Amino acid sequence: MKPLPSKTGLPHLDLASWEKGFSDGLRGNVWWPGPGTEPLSYTAGYQEAQSERAPRAEPRPRPTPPSR
């Protein structure tokens, strides 16, 4: 499946492939686009879902200066 060229020169994402990648990423499935899936779109969806699944690091508390 070849993406259509855009006016900006960037490829258009295939929504069905992006949604499949996003769904797989949310479920934690192993990355695998499969036949008939546009790899760039699938990867974009997968990586976005993985970033949503990742635990967010709590900011480190600032050290308090010693009392005088």
N, C-alpha and C positions, 0 to 999 in steps of 0.2 A: 504494500500500500504506500504509494508515493505521496507525500504532502504537497499541497498546492503552493506555488510561490506566492508571496505576499508583496505588497507595495513597499514594505520596509526591508525586504530581503530576508526576513526571519521566517522560519517555517511555521505554519499554522499547526496547532495541536489538534489531534483527533480526539474528540470528546469521549467516545466509547473506550478508546485505549487508555485515556487518562483516568476515567472512572474505574476501569478494571485494575489499573495499577494502584489507585488510591484505596480501593477495597482490599486488595491483597496486602498493601502496606499496613492498613489498620488492623487486619487480622494477624499480622506478623508472618504471613506466608513467605516462603523463599522467593526471591526475585526471579520471575520467569515470564516474559511477555507471551510466549506461545504463538502459534500460527495465526495469521490474520490480524495481529496486533502491531500497531506502529510503535517501534521501540522507544523513540524519543518521548512521545506522549505518555507511554506507559511508565517510563522512568521518572518523568516529571511528577506524575500522580503518586507513584510509589514513594518517592523521596519526600514529597509534601506530607503524606500520611505518616511516614516514619518520624518526621520532625514533630508531628503532633503527638505521637505515642511516646516519644523520648521523655523521661522524667526531667523536669526542670530543676536545675540546681538552685538551691536556696542561696541568696547572697550571703557572703560571709559577714558576720557582725564586725563592726570596727572595733579594734582594740581600745580599751579605755586606758587613758594615761594613769600611771600610779599616783595615788594621793600623796600630798606633801605633808 
